[in-house]
Amino acid sequence: MSQIDESKVSRWDQHGREHVVRVQRTGVQRTIKCDTCGWQKGAQFLPWLKAEEHLAESHQATVDPAGTQPSR
């Protein structure tokens, strides 16, 4: 079974613009990098939570694309 080396966290701001932070894994270390502003940070624990915090604080991007699906 292969390991996932990269994932991403996407959120939209109030103007409908998508912002993406990528989480890249090298061994146990993870690096998070924002596609919008170039911000990056090493994060060994909870990198996806730190990515969400960056999007909310720096870009006011809080709308989760997975949560926008209409319920049936």
KEMAR-891626 format. One record per atom (N, C-alpha, C): residue number from 1; atom name; x, y, z. Coordinates in nm, 4 decimals. Layout:
<nodes>
<node k="NUM" a="CA" u="X" v="Y" w="Z"/>
...
</nodes>
This chain:
<nodes>
<node k="1" a="N" u="0.0843" v="-0.1178" w="0.0000"/>
<node k="1" a="CA" u="0.0000" v="0.0000" w="0.0000"/>
<node k="1" a="C" u="0.0888" v="0.1242" w="0.0000"/>
<node k="2" a="N" u="0.0638" v="0.2184" w="-0.0895"/>
<node k="2" a="CA" u="0.1476" v="0.3379" w="-0.1005"/>
<node k="2" a="C" u="0.1036" v="0.4450" w="-0.0018"/>
<node k="3" a="N" u="0.1995" v="0.5303" w="0.0361"/>
<node k="3" a="CA" u="0.1717" v="0.6388" w="0.1296"/>
<node k="3" a="C" u="0.1316" v="0.7636" w="0.0530"/>
<node k="4" a="N" u="0.0447" v="0.8414" w="0.1125"/>
<node k="4" a="CA" u="0.0054" v="0.9694" w="0.0537"/>
<node k="4" a="C" u="0.1110" v="1.0722" w="0.0905"/>
<node k="5" a="N" u="0.1653" v="1.1400" w="-0.0084"/>
<node k="5" a="CA" u="0.2704" v="1.2379" w="0.0163"/>
<node k="5" a="C" u="0.2175" v="1.3798" w="0.0235"/>
<node k="6" a="N" u="0.0982" v="1.4064" w="-0.0310"/>
<node k="6" a="CA" u="0.0446" v="1.5412" w="-0.0293"/>
<node k="6" a="C" u="-0.1072" v="1.5376" w="-0.0238"/>
<node k="7" a="N" u="-0.1627" v="1.6294" w="0.0527"/>
<node k="7" a="CA" u="-0.3073" v="1.6486" w="0.0565"/>
<node k="7" a="C" u="-0.3312" v="1.7988" w="0.0615"/>
<node k="8" a="N" u="-0.4580" v="1.8379" w="0.0611"/>
<node k="8" a="CA" u="-0.4850" v="1.9818" w="0.0631"/>
<node k="8" a="C" u="-0.6097" v="2.0120" w="0.1443"/>
<node k="9" a="N" u="-0.6145" v="2.1358" w="0.1923"/>
<node k="9" a="CA" u="-0.7304" v="2.1893" w="0.2627"/>
<node k="9" a="C" u="-0.7790" v="2.3073" w="0.1795"/>
<node k="10" a="N" u="-0.9047" v="2.3028" w="0.1354"/>
<node k="10" a="CA" u="-0.9624" v="2.4102" w="0.0537"/>
<node k="10" a="C" u="-1.0747" v="2.4782" w="0.1299"/>
<node k="11" a="N" u="-1.0792" v="2.6098" w="0.1207"/>
<node k="11" a="CA" u="-1.1887" v="2.6881" w="0.1777"/>
<node k="11" a="C" u="-1.2160" v="2.8049" w="0.0848"/>
<node k="12" a="N" u="-1.3386" v="2.8554" w="0.0855"/>
<node k="12" a="CA" u="-1.3755" v="2.9725" w="0.0074"/>
<node k="12" a="C" u="-1.4000" v="3.0904" w="0.0997"/>
<node k="13" a="N" u="-1.3671" v="3.2099" w="0.0496"/>
<node k="13" a="CA" u="-1.3951" v="3.3310" w="0.1262"/>
<node k="13" a="C" u="-1.5337" v="3.3838" w="0.0895"/>
<node k="14" a="N" u="-1.5715" v="3.4967" w="0.1497"/>
<node k="14" a="CA" u="-1.7053" v="3.5530" w="0.1285"/>
<node k="14" a="C" u="-1.7257" v="3.6070" w="-0.0132"/>
<node k="15" a="N" u="-1.6185" v="3.6186" w="-0.0907"/>
<node k="15" a="CA" u="-1.6283" v="3.6656" w="-0.2290"/>
<node k="15" a="C" u="-1.6300" v="3.5502" w="-0.3290"/>
<node k="16" a="N" u="-1.6315" v="3.4280" w="-0.2793"/>
<node k="16" a="CA" u="-1.6375" v="3.3115" w="-0.3655"/>
<node k="16" a="C" u="-1.5033" v="3.2654" w="-0.4199"/>
<node k="17" a="N" u="-1.3936" v="3.3221" w="-0.3675"/>
<node k="17" a="CA" u="-1.2604" v="3.2799" w="-0.4128"/>
<node k="17" a="C" u="-1.2127" v="3.1594" w="-0.3318"/>
<node k="18" a="N" u="-1.1547" v="3.0629" w="-0.4020"/>
<node k="18" a="CA" u="-1.1019" v="2.9451" w="-0.3352"/>
<node k="18" a="C" u="-0.9589" v="2.9705" w="-0.2891"/>
<node k="19" a="N" u="-0.9291" v="2.9253" w="-0.1680"/>
<node k="19" a="CA" u="-0.7944" v="2.9324" w="-0.1120"/>
<node k="19" a="C" u="-0.7542" v="2.7900" w="-0.0745"/>
<node k="20" a="N" u="-0.6289" v="2.7533" w="-0.1044"/>
<node k="20" a="CA" u="-0.5821" v="2.6169" w="-0.0814"/>
<node k="20" a="C" u="-0.4523" v="2.6197" w="-0.0019"/>
<node k="21" a="N" u="-0.4457" v="2.5340" w="0.0991"/>
<node k="21" a="CA" u="-0.3217" v="2.5083" w="0.1719"/>
<node k="21" a="C" u="-0.2891" v="2.3614" w="0.1510"/>
<node k="22" a="N" u="-0.1681" v="2.3345" w="0.1057"/>
<node k="22" a="CA" u="-0.1245" v="2.1968" w="0.0811"/>
<node k="22" a="C" u="-0.0452" v="2.1459" w="0.2006"/>
<node k="23" a="N" u="-0.0689" v="2.0202" w="0.2342"/>
<node k="23" a="CA" u="0.0031" v="1.9530" w="0.3422"/>
<node k="23" a="C" u="0.0905" v="1.8467" w="0.2772"/>
<node k="24" a="N" u="0.2217" v="1.8635" w="0.2891"/>
<node k="24" a="CA" u="0.3161" v="1.7701" w="0.2274"/>
<node k="24" a="C" u="0.3869" v="1.6923" w="0.3377"/>
<node k="25" a="N" u="0.3959" v="1.5622" w="0.3188"/>
<node k="25" a="CA" u="0.4568" v="1.4757" w="0.4199"/>
<node k="25" a="C" u="0.5891" v="1.4211" w="0.3708"/>
<node k="26" a="N" u="0.6897" v="1.4316" w="0.4570"/>
<node k="26" a="CA" u="0.8198" v="1.3700" w="0.4342"/>
<node k="26" a="C" u="0.8551" v="1.2972" w="0.5636"/>
<node k="27" a="N" u="0.8370" v="1.1655" w="0.5647"/>
<node k="27" a="CA" u="0.8564" v="1.0896" w="0.6887"/>
<node k="27" a="C" u="0.7506" v="1.1291" w="0.7893"/>
<node k="28" a="N" u="0.7916" v="1.1666" w="0.9120"/>
<node k="28" a="CA" u="0.6950" v="1.2096" w="1.0135"/>
<node k="28" a="C" u="0.6718" v="1.3602" w="1.0101"/>
<node k="29" a="N" u="0.7590" v="1.4323" w="0.9406"/>
<node k="29" a="CA" u="0.7456" v="1.5783" w="0.9334"/>
<node k="29" a="C" u="0.6479" v="1.6187" w="0.8238"/>
<node k="30" a="N" u="0.5649" v="1.7181" w="0.8535"/>
<node k="30" a="CA" u="0.4711" v="1.7714" w="0.7550"/>
<node k="30" a="C" u="0.4969" v="1.9203" w="0.7377"/>
<node k="31" a="N" u="0.4863" v="1.9659" w="0.6138"/>
<node k="31" a="CA" u="0.5008" v="2.1074" w="0.5828"/>
<node k="31" a="C" u="0.3702" v="2.1552" w="0.5232"/>
<node k="32" a="N" u="0.3213" v="2.2680" w="0.5716"/>
<node k="32" a="CA" u="0.1992" v="2.3256" w="0.5165"/>
<node k="32" a="C" u="0.2351" v="2.4537" w="0.4420"/>
<node k="33" a="N" u="0.1767" v="2.4689" w="0.3221"/>
<node k="33" a="CA" u="0.2099" v="2.5838" w="0.2372"/>
<node k="33" a="C" u="0.0830" v="2.6349" w="0.1703"/>
<node k="34" a="N" u="0.0633" v="2.7664" w="0.1767"/>
<node k="34" a="CA" u="-0.0541" v="2.8315" w="0.1192"/>
<node k="34" a="C" u="-0.0280" v="2.8669" w="-0.0267"/>
<node k="35" a="N" u="-0.1167" v="2.8209" w="-0.1154"/>
<node k="35" a="CA" u="-0.1049" v="2.8538" w="-0.2581"/>
<node k="35" a="C" u="-0.1358" v="3.0009" w="-0.2842"/>
<node k="36" a="N" u="-0.2157" v="3.0630" w="-0.1992"/>
<node k="36" a="CA" u="-0.2579" v="3.2016" w="-0.2205"/>
<node k="36" a="C" u="-0.1470" v="3.3017" w="-0.1888"/>
<node k="37" a="N" u="-0.0842" v="3.2872" w="-0.0708"/>
<node k="37" a="CA" u="0.0122" v="3.3896" w="-0.0277"/>
<node k="37" a="C" u="0.1553" v="3.3387" w="-0.0129"/>
<node k="38" a="N" u="0.1768" v="3.2073" w="-0.0270"/>
<node k="38" a="CA" u="0.3115" v="3.1532" w="-0.0161"/>
<node k="38" a="C" u="0.3567" v="3.1235" w="0.1254"/>
<node k="39" a="N" u="0.2725" v="3.1509" w="0.2253"/>
<node k="39" a="CA" u="0.3048" v="3.1218" w="0.3649"/>
<node k="39" a="C" u="0.3318" v="2.9736" w="0.3806"/>
<node k="40" a="N" u="0.4320" v="2.9388" w="0.4614"/>
<node k="40" a="CA" u="0.4558" v="2.7973" w="0.4888"/>
<node k="40" a="C" u="0.5073" v="2.7796" w="0.6299"/>
<node k="41" a="N" u="0.4867" v="2.6589" w="0.6805"/>
<node k="41" a="CA" u="0.5241" v="2.6292" w="0.8182"/>
<node k="41" a="C" u="0.5400" v="2.4793" w="0.8339"/>
<node k="42" a="N" u="0.6353" v="2.4381" w="0.9144"/>
<node k="42" a="CA" u="0.6489" v="2.2971" w="0.9495"/>
<node k="42" a="C" u="0.5476" v="2.2648" w="1.0578"/>
<node k="43" a="N" u="0.4864" v="2.1486" w="1.0484"/>
<node k="43" a="CA" u="0.3846" v="2.1103" w="1.1465"/>
<node k="43" a="C" u="0.3866" v="1.9595" w="1.1623"/>
<node k="44" a="N" u="0.4368" v="1.9122" w="1.2756"/>
<node k="44" a="CA" u="0.4413" v="1.7688" w="1.2984"/>
<node k="44" a="C" u="0.3049" v="1.7175" w="1.3445"/>
<node k="45" a="N" u="0.2317" v="1.7994" w="1.4223"/>
<node k="45" a="CA" u="0.1025" v="1.7572" w="1.4761"/>
<node k="45" a="C" u="-0.0091" v="1.8467" w="1.4247"/>
<node k="46" a="N" u="-0.1213" v="1.7876" w="1.3892"/>
<node k="46" a="CA" u="-0.2433" v="1.8572" w="1.3462"/>
<node k="46" a="C" u="-0.2203" v="1.9576" w="1.2326"/>
<node k="47" a="N" u="-0.1541" v="1.9178" w="1.1247"/>
<node k="47" a="CA" u="-0.1268" v="2.0131" w="1.0170"/>
<node k="47" a="C" u="-0.2542" v="2.0634" w="0.9484"/>
<node k="48" a="N" u="-0.3584" v="1.9792" w="0.9406"/>
<node k="48" a="CA" u="-0.4813" v="2.0213" w="0.8730"/>
<node k="48" a="C" u="-0.5544" v="2.1264" w="0.9544"/>
<node k="49" a="N" u="-0.5505" v="2.1142" w="1.0868"/>
<node k="49" a="CA" u="-0.6107" v="2.2156" w="1.1732"/>
<node k="49" a="C" u="-0.5360" v="2.3482" w="1.1593"/>
<node k="50" a="N" u="-0.4040" v="2.3437" w="1.1532"/>
<node k="50" a="CA" u="-0.3240" v="2.4652" w="1.1354"/>
<node k="50" a="C" u="-0.3500" v="2.5275" w="0.9985"/>
<node k="51" a="N" u="-0.3718" v="2.4435" w="0.8972"/>
<node k="51" a="CA" u="-0.4050" v="2.4939" w="0.7637"/>
<node k="51" a="C" u="-0.5394" v="2.5656" w="0.7666"/>
<node k="52" a="N" u="-0.6397" v="2.5065" w="0.8322"/>
<node k="52" a="CA" u="-0.7713" v="2.5701" w="0.8444"/>
<node k="52" a="C" u="-0.7616" v="2.7029" w="0.9188"/>
<node k="53" a="N" u="-0.6820" v="2.7067" w="1.0258"/>
<node k="53" a="CA" u="-0.6639" v="2.8306" w="1.1018"/>
<node k="53" a="C" u="-0.6014" v="2.9392" w="1.0154"/>
<node k="54" a="N" u="-0.5006" v="2.9047" w="0.9357"/>
<node k="54" a="CA" u="-0.4374" v="3.0035" w="0.8478"/>
<node k="54" a="C" u="-0.5391" v="3.0592" w="0.7484"/>
<node k="55" a="N" u="-0.6168" v="2.9715" w="0.6866"/>
<node k="55" a="CA" u="-0.7158" v="3.0164" w="0.5888"/>
<node k="55" a="C" u="-0.8176" v="3.1098" w="0.6516"/>
<node k="56" a="N" u="-0.8635" v="3.0780" w="0.7708"/>
<node k="56" a="CA" u="-0.9633" v="3.1616" w="0.8389"/>
<node k="56" a="C" u="-0.9034" v="3.2960" w="0.8814"/>
<node k="57" a="N" u="-0.7844" v="3.2930" w="0.9401"/>
<node k="57" a="CA" u="-0.7248" v="3.4157" w="0.9935"/>
<node k="57" a="C" u="-0.6672" v="3.5067" w="0.8853"/>
<node k="58" a="N" u="-0.5992" v="3.4503" w="0.7882"/>
<node k="58" a="CA" u="-0.5297" v="3.5313" w="0.6881"/>
<node k="58" a="C" u="-0.6143" v="3.5659" w="0.5669"/>
<node k="59" a="N" u="-0.7096" v="3.4799" w="0.5325"/>
<node k="59" a="CA" u="-0.7863" v="3.5005" w="0.4093"/>
<node k="59" a="C" u="-0.9378" v="3.5069" w="0.4332"/>
<node k="60" a="N" u="-0.9806" v="3.4960" w="0.5588"/>
<node k="60" a="CA" u="-1.1226" v="3.4927" w="0.5929"/>
<node k="60" a="C" u="-1.1962" v="3.3883" w="0.5082"/>
<node k="61" a="N" u="-1.1280" v="3.2789" w="0.4799"/>
<node k="61" a="CA" u="-1.1841" v="3.1701" w="0.3994"/>
<node k="61" a="C" u="-1.2307" v="3.0607" w="0.4953"/>
<node k="62" a="N" u="-1.3605" v="3.0527" w="0.5161"/>
<node k="62" a="CA" u="-1.4147" v="2.9599" w="0.6147"/>
<node k="62" a="C" u="-1.5189" v="2.8650" w="0.5593"/>
<node k="63" a="N" u="-1.5576" v="2.8800" w="0.4330"/>
<node k="63" a="CA" u="-1.6605" v="2.7943" w="0.3758"/>
<node k="63" a="C" u="-1.5970" v="2.6651" w="0.3258"/>
<node k="64" a="N" u="-1.6364" v="2.5534" w="0.3868"/>
<node k="64" a="CA" u="-1.5838" v="2.4220" w="0.3514"/>
<node k="64" a="C" u="-1.6535" v="2.3689" w="0.2288"/>
<node k="65" a="N" u="-1.5797" v="2.3400" w="0.1194"/>
<node k="65" a="CA" u="-1.6465" v="2.2905" w="-0.0019"/>
<node k="65" a="C" u="-1.7188" v="2.1588" w="0.0203"/>
<node k="66" a="N" u="-1.6729" v="2.0769" w="0.1123"/>
<node k="66" a="CA" u="-1.7396" v="1.9496" w="0.1395"/>
<node k="66" a="C" u="-1.8734" v="1.9725" w="0.2103"/>
<node k="67" a="N" u="-1.8863" v="2.0840" w="0.2800"/>
<node k="67" a="CA" u="-2.0082" v="2.1134" w="0.3537"/>
<node k="67" a="C" u="-2.1110" v="2.1898" w="0.2743"/>
<node k="68" a="N" u="-2.0828" v="2.2204" w="0.1472"/>
<node k="68" a="CA" u="-2.1758" v="2.3000" w="0.0669"/>
<node k="68" a="C" u="-2.2679" v="2.2143" w="-0.0195"/>
<node k="69" a="N" u="-2.2574" v="2.0819" w="-0.0077"/>
<node k="69" a="CA" u="-2.3423" v="1.9933" w="-0.0864"/>
<node k="69" a="C" u="-2.4856" v="2.0000" w="-0.0342"/>
<node k="70" a="N" u="-2.5849" v="2.0121" w="-0.1211"/>
<node k="70" a="CA" u="-2.7223" v="2.0127" w="-0.0748"/>
<node k="70" a="C" u="-2.7582" v="1.8751" w="-0.0171"/>
<node k="71" a="N" u="-2.8312" v="1.8766" w="0.0940"/>
<node k="71" a="CA" u="-2.8706" v="1.7496" w="0.1548"/>
<node k="71" a="C" u="-2.9918" v="1.6924" w="0.0830"/>
<node k="72" a="N" u="-2.9989" v="1.5596" w="0.0787"/>
<node k="72" a="CA" u="-3.1100" v="1.4936" w="0.0097"/>
<node k="72" a="C" u="-3.1828" v="1.4045" w="0.1054"/>
</nodes>
